[in-house]
């Protein structure tokens, strides 16, 4: 398996993206794995009465897409997550395609620490924004 980029190969402004279309199965499996059976995610009748007018995906499912992009694309395999901040800006619904983009904002070559902006979007709408700190040993 590839080890992705070394700290020396990365540069500020470098970015990578991945996309995933959210399915019914994704939401049900995520609920089962985490134990989060909030009716906003799994009960259509309940969710129809909510401000979203239907079921929405777990916010942390989109956070998982950020993790996947960091681990598989940039900085890539072998990366260690040190921290993440995020704000949930809009809902993700079944059938939405979430595009996750990570962009390097700072690199400390000596400590092998990389900071990145993290964004999940559905079309032109940013659904999750944040930043993270990674170590690339």
C-alpha positions as CSV (number, residue, x, y, z in Angstrom):
1,X,0.0,0.0,0.0
2,X,1.2,3.5,-0.8
3,X,2.3,5.7,2.1
4,X,0.9,8.8,0.5
5,X,2.9,12.0,0.6
6,X,5.9,12.6,2.9
7,X,6.0,15.9,4.8
8,X,8.8,17.1,2.5
9,X,6.6,16.4,-0.6
10,X,3.6,18.4,0.6
11,X,3.1,22.2,0.1
12,X,0.8,24.8,1.5
13,X,-2.2,25.2,-0.9
14,X,-2.1,21.6,-2.0
15,X,-5.5,20.0,-1.9
16,X,-7.3,16.7,-2.6
17,X,-11.0,15.7,-2.9
18,X,-13.2,12.6,-2.7
19,X,-17.0,12.3,-3.3
20,X,-19.6,9.9,-1.9
21,X,-23.3,9.7,-2.5
22,X,-25.1,9.0,0.7
23,X,-27.5,6.0,0.7
24,X,-30.2,4.6,2.9
25,X,-27.8,1.8,3.8
26,X,-25.1,4.3,4.8
27,X,-27.4,5.9,7.4
28,X,-28.8,2.6,8.7
29,X,-25.3,1.1,9.0
30,X,-23.9,4.2,10.7
31,X,-26.7,4.2,13.2
32,X,-26.0,0.5,13.9
33,X,-22.3,1.0,14.3
34,X,-22.5,4.0,16.5
35,X,-25.8,3.4,18.3
36,X,-27.1,6.8,17.2
37,X,-30.7,6.1,16.4
38,X,-31.9,9.7,16.5
39,X,-35.3,9.7,14.7
40,X,-34.1,12.6,12.6
41,X,-31.9,10.0,10.9
42,X,-34.0,6.9,10.8
43,X,-37.8,7.7,11.2
44,X,-39.3,9.4,8.1
45,X,-42.6,10.2,9.8
46,X,-40.8,12.0,12.7
47,X,-38.4,13.7,10.3
48,X,-41.2,15.0,8.0
49,X,-42.3,17.1,11.0
50,X,-38.8,18.5,11.6
51,X,-37.3,21.7,10.2
52,X,-35.6,19.6,7.5
53,X,-38.9,18.1,6.3
54,X,-37.4,14.6,6.0
55,X,-34.6,12.4,7.2
56,X,-31.0,13.7,7.3
57,X,-27.7,11.9,7.5
58,X,-25.7,11.9,10.7
59,X,-23.4,14.9,10.8
60,X,-20.6,12.6,11.9
61,X,-21.1,10.6,8.7
62,X,-19.8,13.6,6.8
63,X,-17.0,13.9,9.3
64,X,-16.1,10.3,8.4
65,X,-15.8,11.4,4.8
66,X,-13.2,14.0,5.9
67,X,-11.3,11.3,7.7
68,X,-11.3,9.1,4.6
69,X,-10.0,11.9,2.4
70,X,-7.2,12.7,4.8
71,X,-6.3,9.0,5.2
72,X,-6.5,8.0,1.6
73,X,-5.6,11.1,-0.4
74,X,-3.8,13.9,1.5
75,X,-1.7,13.6,3.5
76,X,-2.5,9.9,2.7
77,X,-2.0,6.5,4.2
78,X,0.0,6.4,7.5
79,X,-1.4,9.8,8.6
80,X,-2.3,10.2,12.3
81,X,-5.2,12.4,13.3
82,X,-4.3,14.8,16.1
83,X,-7.4,17.1,16.1
84,X,-10.4,18.3,14.2
85,X,-12.8,21.2,14.6
86,X,-15.9,21.5,12.5
87,X,-19.2,23.3,12.1
88,X,-22.3,21.7,10.6
89,X,-23.8,24.3,8.2
90,X,-26.5,22.4,6.3
91,X,-28.2,19.0,6.2
92,X,-27.2,16.1,4.1
93,X,-30.0,13.9,2.8
94,X,-30.2,10.5,1.2
95,X,-29.1,10.7,-2.4
96,X,-26.9,13.8,-1.8
97,X,-23.4,13.5,-3.2
98,X,-21.0,14.9,-0.6
99,X,-17.7,16.2,-2.0
100,X,-15.0,16.5,0.6
101,X,-12.0,18.8,0.0
102,X,-8.9,19.1,2.2
103,X,-6.3,21.9,1.7
104,X,-3.0,22.3,3.4
105,X,-2.7,25.5,5.3
106,X,0.5,24.9,7.3
107,X,3.4,22.4,7.4
108,X,5.9,22.0,10.3
109,X,8.5,19.7,8.6
110,X,10.5,19.4,11.9
111,X,7.6,18.0,13.9
112,X,5.9,16.3,10.8
113,X,2.7,18.2,11.6
114,X,0.3,19.3,8.8
115,X,-2.7,21.6,9.2
116,X,-5.5,21.5,6.7
117,X,-8.9,23.2,6.0
118,X,-11.6,20.7,5.6
119,X,-14.9,21.2,3.7
120,X,-17.8,19.0,2.8
121,X,-20.1,20.3,0.1
122,X,-23.3,19.2,-1.6
123,X,-23.3,21.1,-4.9
124,X,-22.5,24.7,-4.1
125,X,-23.6,24.4,-0.5
126,X,-21.0,23.9,2.2
127,X,-22.5,21.4,4.7
128,X,-19.4,21.0,7.0
129,X,-16.5,23.3,7.4
130,X,-13.5,23.1,9.7
131,X,-9.8,22.4,10.1
132,X,-7.6,19.7,11.3
133,X,-4.1,18.8,12.5
134,X,-2.4,15.7,11.3
135,X,0.9,14.0,11.9
136,X,2.7,12.4,8.9
137,X,5.4,10.1,10.4
